[in-house]
Amino acid sequence: MRIIGITGGIGSGKSRVLNIMEEIYGAVLCQTDVVAHQLQKKGETCYKEIVNVFGVNILTENKEIDRKKLGAIVFNDNDKLKKLNQIVHPAVKKQVKLEIEEARRKQKEFFLIESALLMEDHYEELCDELWYIYADERVRRDRLKTSRLMNEEKIDLIIKAQATEETFRKYCHITIDNSGTIENTKEQIEQAVNRR
């Protein structure tokens, strides 16, 4: 089984690549932010510790973690963000490893780990190769304005906070240019899949 790390800046179209890999190649998809959300639900691994550290004020009426309230706390305070990451990131990685084992048992050919923090959280340790999903900045900005209704100011902030194109290219084995048509992206994916 080939374990492929998928990363790239916001608006680069990582979801498009994941969908193609799932539909055409039967890949198992694992998105670390989805896993993190799941592990923060009531009764799940991270829930109790997050509530202990951040207090009951972050809970909704039905006792679930209010992600907006938690976000407002951690994104203005690096120490608190660090504390949250220390709770969530190891639990996410542990869950990802379990999902890899499950996919191996099922004899799947491809397992994709998608994470914006692929290099920062050292997911390359679990991967056979890393793919950088690239899109021209103008294309990314247009996508974010239309699909997520973001304004230029918010886009600027997010792009500034993410790894640079040079960093992505330095650590990744393959670059998929997702600026153009879906057919063009599919061709590049096919080449990457048949690379070895």
N, C-alpha and C positions, 0 to 999 in steps of 0.2 A: 504494500500500500504506500502510495506517495502522499506525504503530508506537506501541503503547500500553504505557506503564509501569504495572506493577501493584505496589502496595505496601500496607502495613498492618501493624499489630502482630501479634505471635504469637497464634495461636488465632482470628484474624479470619475465616479460611476462604478465604484466597487460592487454595488448591488447588481449591476448589469452583468459583470463578470461572474459573480456568484451564481446568478440565475442561469447563465449559459452553461457553466460547469455542471450545475445540477441537472438541467434539462437534457443536455447532449451527452455528458460523460457520467451521469449518475453519481456525482460527487456528494459526499456528506458535508453539509455546511455547519460551521460552528462560528457564531459571531460573539465575540467576547462581551460586547456591551449588552447583548440579549441575555447571556448567561449571568452577567452581573445583576441585571434587573431581576431575574428569576430568583437568585440567591438572597435578594433583599426583601422578598415577600414574607408575610407573616408565617412563622413556623419553619422557614428555610434557614440555612447555615449562618448567614450574616446578620439576620434580623435582630436577634437579641443583643448582640454585641454593639451594633450600631445604635440601638435605642439606649443601651447602658451608657455609651459614650456621649451621645448627642441629646439625650433627654426625650421625654414623651411629647414635648411640644412639636416634634417633627412628624407626629402621627396624624392621619386623617381620622374622621369620625369612626370609620370601621377598623381602626387600629393598624392600617397599612402605613408604610413610610411614605410621606409626601415628598416626592423627589424634588419638587420646586423649593420647598422649605429647606430641605437638606442642602440643595445646590446653593441657595442664597447664603447659607452659613459657610460652606467650605470654599466657595470661589472667591471669597473676600479674605480668606485666612489660610495661608500656606500650611501652617502647623496642623490645622483641623483637616485640611485636604489630605495631608500626609497620613494622619490618623485613619481617615476613612479608607485611603488606599491600602494601608497596612492590614485592614480588616478584609477588604474585598478582593484585592489582587491575588493573594495566595489561595483563597477559596475558589476563585475563578479558574486559576491554573490547575488546581486539583480536579475540578469538574471537567475541564478540557481533556485532561489525561484519561479520565474515566470514559469520556466519549470516544477518544481515540481507540481505547481498548475494545470498546463495544463495536466500533466500525471494523476493527481488525477481525474480531470474531465472526462478523457478518461477511468477511472477505471482500470488503469494498476496495475499489481501485484507487480512489482519491478521497482525501480528507482535507478540507479547506478551513484554515483558521483565519478569520477576518478580524483585524484589530487596527485601530488608528495608532495604538501604542505598541505595535508589534516589536519594534526594536527596543524601545524603552523598557518594556516588561520582559524582555529576553525570551520571546516565543521562538526565536530562531533555534533555541536549544531543542525544541520539539519538532522542528520542520526539516524536511529534506532540501527545500528550496524556498526562496522568498520572491514573490512577484510584486512589482511596483506598478500600480494602476495610475497612469499618468493621463492628465488632460490639460490642454492649454488653459492658462488662467482665465482668459476671456470666456471660454466655454464653461469653465467651472462657475464663474460669476453669474453667467446667464442662467445656468441650471438652478443655482441656489435662489436666484430672484424669482424664477417661475415656479419651481417645484416646492420650495420651502418659504417663499415669500419674504426672503431676507433683504434688508437694505444694505447698501455699500459699506456703511459703518460697521455693522455686525460682521459682514463677510471679511472686512479688513482685520478685525480683531481675531477672528478664528484662524484665518490664513497665517497671521503673524505668530500665533501661538503654536502652530503645527511645525513639524520638521520641514526643512527646506528640500527642494527638489534634489540638490546635490547630495544631501544626507540619504534620501530614499535611494537614489541611484548607486550610492557607495555601498549600501548594505544588501541591496536586492540583486538577485541573479538574472532576473528577466524583467523587462519593462514592456507593459502592454499600453500602447497609445490608444486611449479611449476617447479621443477628441472627435473622431469622425462617425461614420455609419456603423450600425450594429454588424453588418456584414464584414466590414474591415476589422472590427474587434474580434469577431468569430474566427477569422483567418489567422490572426495573431495568436489566439488561444490555441488553435489547432497546431500551429507550429511549436508552441511552448509545450503542449501535451506530448507531441511526438519527438521532442528533443532528445530523449534517451531511450 
